[in-house]
Amino acid sequence: MCKHILNAQVAIRAPCCKQWFDCAECHAESQDHRLKKTVEMHFLCKKCKKAFRKDMSNYEESDEYCPHCDNHYVIEAKTPQAVLGVEGDDPRIDARMLKDERVKQDPARSLFAQDTTDRIG
């Protein structure tokens, strides 16, 4: 699994070391050499697990699909995003996280406490 592209549809074969990688960044992290550029790319479809080649100098829109299973592998990449959140239970179910149990609650201060005495002024 690639940690750089979450929806990678193919793996690429690096022409320099003949190893398979999910993306160029995965190659850069694990190898001590630069990725060699080439005109003919080797791909491995993650859907049907079959390899195929594409000539990148003559690349067309129809080349965006796996020739074996017709999987559309040229899609917009989804990269992981950092999310800052509070871990805990859903406050709609259990609101203990929102109120401080150390503070003694005044029973007179309640939404349901009503003043039943008649005020005549």
N, C-alpha and C positions, 0 to 999 in steps of 0.2 A: 504494500500500500504506500502510495506517495503522500508525504505530509505537506507537499507544496500545492498540488492540484488534487482536490478531493474527488472530482468526477472524471479522472483520466480514463479514456476509453481504449488507449493503445499504449504499449511499451515501445521504446525505440532502442535500436541496437547501435551502440557507439561504434563508429568506424575505426577509432583508434585502438580500442582494447577488446573489441568484439564481445562486449557484455551488454546485457539488457538492462535498461533503466526506465523508470516511469517518466522522468523529465530531465532536462539538462542540469537543473539544480541538484538533483539526486546524484548525477555523475560527478559534479563538482565537489560535493561533500564527501564522496567515498573514494575518489581517485586523486592521485598526486600530479596529474597532467591535465592539460586543457582538452576540451572536446574538439576533435578534428572536424572540420567542415567538409561536407560531401554533397554531391548532386543527387546521388541515388540513396534514398533512405530505406531502411529496413524496419518494418513495423510488426508488432505482434498484437493481434486483436484480443482484448480481454474478454470478449463475449464468446467467441468460438474457439479461442486458443490456437489460431492458425496464423502463420507468418506470411507476409507479403511485402513486395517492394514497390516503391513509387519513384518515378523520375521527377525531381523537384524543379528541373528547368522547364518542363512542359506540364505543369500542374494545372488542372482544370477543376471546376466545381464538381464534376462527377467523380473526381478522385477523392472526395471527402468521405467515401463509404468503403467499408471492407468488401473486397471482391468475393469473399466466401459467404458471409452472412448478411451483407447489406447494412451492417451497423454503422450509423453516422458517427464517426470518431472525431470530426473537427467540430467541436462545440465550444461555447464560451466556458472558460475554465472557472471553477469555483475554488477560491483560495480560502484557507481558514482565517477567520477573524477573531481577534481577541475580544472576549466578552467579560464585562465586570458585573457580577451579580452577587446577591446575598444567598448563601446556601441555607436552607431550612425548609420547614414544612410550609404548606400553603396556609397563609394567614386567614383565609376564609374558613378553613377547617379547624385549625389550631392556632389561636392568637397569643399563645403564651410567649412567643418570641417578641411580640410587640409591647407587652406591658412588663414592668419590672416587679417581680414577685417580692422583692425586698422591701418595697414601699408599702406600708400598711394603707389599705384603701379605706377611705371614710365612707361608711355605709349611708350617711345622709347625702353624700354627693353622688347621686345616681340619676340617671335619665328618668327612671321610673318613680323616684321619690317625689311625691306631690305634697304641697302644702294644703292640708285639708281644713285648716282653721279659717274662719270667715274674718276678713279684715273689714272693719267698719271704721271709717276715717273721718 
